Amino acid sequence: MRSTEKPNLYATLKNASENEVRHLLIEFVDGSRETKLVQLSNGVETYIGTGTEYEMGQKADELVRLWVTNEGFRHPRKNEFAFEPLGPAKALAMKMGFTFLYDPRYRKMDRPPFNVTGAAPLSTWPGMTPKNGGGYVYAFDLMTLYARPTLPPHHEPLVAPSGGQEFAAFALKAIAILKTVGPHAEFILAGD
């Protein structure tokens, strides 16, 4: 008998250059007695093993230690998110059982079919539309999908000064450039 319980997002790690995000999920097959450990990286699932929830938790801890020690991964700090491209972020949200999100741009009240909440299917949702050659990255956090603008690929790298007034000026410049790409956004996720 297959469990309908949502997977447990056991760990999310990102490497130092933030080019890769890895998620470890424990999927429940028969409650805690039979679970699967699955890695999700760049939207691709890799099956790791099957056992009890405790055994798969131990295996997940071992993998996390290896990734941190040998591959330069780290846990995001408190109130920090692991941003990645739209496809992988949507794949994680859908793996966690979410099927749509609420996007105010999809509200429609002028003619049928009405969409009071702005509900949009997650599988076909196109994400944010960047301007000025920039882009967007996304992060999943339990019931929310966060969108953050990124600099255009041809933009000169921004190097932060060490502190003081120079750092404040740098931060204001960076914020102004990112605002030309588009706003930060948060979208609440929901399932069927």
C-alpha positions in Angstrom: 0.0 0.0 0.0 1.4 3.4 -1.0 1.4 6.2 1.5 -0.2 9.5 0.6 1.9 11.3 3.2 4.0 14.2 1.9 7.8 13.7 1.7 10.0 15.1 4.4 12.4 17.7 3.1 15.3 16.5 5.3 18.1 18.8 4.1 18.8 21.5 1.6 22.5 22.4 0.9 24.2 24.8 -1.6 27.8 24.9 -2.7 30.0 27.9 -2.0 29.6 29.3 -5.5 25.8 28.8 -5.3 25.8 27.1 -8.7 24.3 23.9 -7.3 21.6 23.2 -4.7 20.9 19.7 -3.4 17.9 18.5 -1.5 17.5 15.3 0.4 13.9 14.0 0.8 12.5 11.1 2.8 9.5 9.7 1.0 7.1 7.6 3.0 6.0 4.3 1.4 4.6 2.6 4.5 4.7 5.2 7.2 8.0 5.2 9.1 8.5 1.5 8.6 9.4 1.8 4.9 10.8 5.0 3.5 12.9 6.0 0.5 15.8 8.5 0.5 15.9 10.6 -2.6 18.3 13.4 -3.7 16.9 16.2 -5.9 19.6 18.2 -7.7 18.9 20.6 -10.6 15.4 19.1 -10.8 16.7 15.5 -11.3 15.8 12.8 -8.8 18.3 10.3 -7.7 17.2 7.3 -5.7 19.6 6.6 -2.8 18.1 3.8 -0.7 15.2 2.3 1.2 14.8 1.5 4.9 13.1 2.8 8.0 12.8 6.5 8.5 15.5 6.3 11.2 17.9 4.5 8.8 17.3 6.9 6.0 17.8 9.8 8.4 21.2 8.3 9.4 22.1 7.8 5.7 21.0 11.4 5.0 23.2 12.7 7.8 26.2 10.8 6.4 25.6 12.2 2.9 25.3 15.8 4.3 28.7 15.4 6.2 30.4 14.1 3.0 29.0 16.9 0.9 30.1 19.5 3.4 33.5 18.0 4.0 34.4 16.9 0.5 32.4 19.1 -1.9 32.1 22.5 -0.3 28.4 22.4 0.4 26.8 24.2 3.3 23.4 24.6 5.0 21.8 28.0 4.3 22.0 30.3 7.3 18.9 31.2 9.3 16.6 33.3 7.1 18.7 32.5 4.0 17.3 30.6 1.1 18.9 28.3 -1.4 18.0 29.9 -4.7 18.1 28.0 -8.0 16.6 28.3 -11.5 12.8 28.0 -11.9 12.7 24.4 -13.2 14.5 22.8 -10.2 12.5 25.0 -7.7 9.2 24.0 -9.3 10.3 20.3 -9.4 11.0 20.4 -5.6 7.6 22.1 -4.8 5.7 19.6 -7.0 7.6 16.7 -5.3 6.5 18.1 -2.0 2.9 17.8 -3.2 2.1 21.3 -4.3 0.1 21.7 -7.6 -0.6 25.4 -7.8 0.4 28.8 -6.4 -1.3 32.1 -5.9 0.1 34.8 -8.2 -1.7 38.2 -8.1 -0.9 38.7 -11.8 -3.3 35.9 -12.6 -6.3 37.5 -10.8 -9.1 38.1 -13.2 -12.4 39.8 -12.3 -13.5 41.5 -15.5 -15.0 38.4 -17.3 -15.5 34.7 -16.9 -13.8 32.5 -16.0 -13.1 34.6 -12.9 -9.9 34.0 -10.8 -10.4 35.8 -7.6 -7.3 34.3 -5.9 -4.9 34.3 -8.7 -4.4 30.6 -8.6 -2.1 29.3 -11.3 -1.0 25.7 -12.1 2.5 25.2 -10.8 3.4 22.9 -13.7 2.8 25.6 -16.3 3.5 28.7 -14.3 6.2 30.7 -16.3 7.8 32.5 -13.3 8.7 36.1 -13.2 9.5 38.1 -16.3 12.8 39.9 -16.0 13.7 43.2 -17.7 17.0 44.7 -18.9 18.7 41.4 -19.6 18.5 40.2 -16.0 17.0 37.0 -14.7 15.3 35.4 -11.7 16.2 32.6 -9.3 13.7 30.9 -7.0 13.8 29.2 -3.6 11.3 26.8 -1.9 10.5 27.2 1.8 7.8 24.9 3.1 4.8 26.6 1.6 6.3 29.6 -0.2 8.2 30.1 -3.5 10.5 33.1 -3.4 11.6 34.9 -6.5 14.8 37.1 -6.6 16.1 39.2 -9.5 19.6 38.6 -10.8 22.0 40.8 -12.6 22.3 40.6 -16.4 25.1 38.2 -17.5 27.0 41.1 -19.2 26.9 43.3 -16.1 30.2 44.2 -14.4 30.7 42.3 -11.2 29.8 44.2 -8.1 32.6 44.0 -5.5 31.6 45.1 -2.0 34.0 47.4 -0.2 35.0 46.5 3.3 32.7 48.8 5.2 31.5 52.2 6.2 29.9 54.7 3.9 31.4 53.0 0.9 29.6 49.8 1.7 26.3 51.7 2.1 26.8 53.4 -1.3 27.6 50.0 -2.8 24.4 48.4 -1.4 22.2 51.2 -2.7 23.8 50.9 -6.2 23.3 47.1 -6.2 19.6 47.4 -5.1 19.0 50.1 -7.8 20.4 47.8 -10.5 18.4 44.8 -9.3 15.2 46.9 -9.2 15.6 47.6 -13.0 15.4 43.8 -13.5 12.2 43.4 -11.5 10.8 43.1 -8.0 11.4 40.4 -5.3 8.2 38.3 -5.0 6.7 35.6 -2.8 4.1 33.1 -3.9 2.0 30.9 -1.5 1.9 27.3 -2.7 -1.1 24.9 -2.3 -2.1 21.4 -3.3 -5.2 19.7 -4.6 
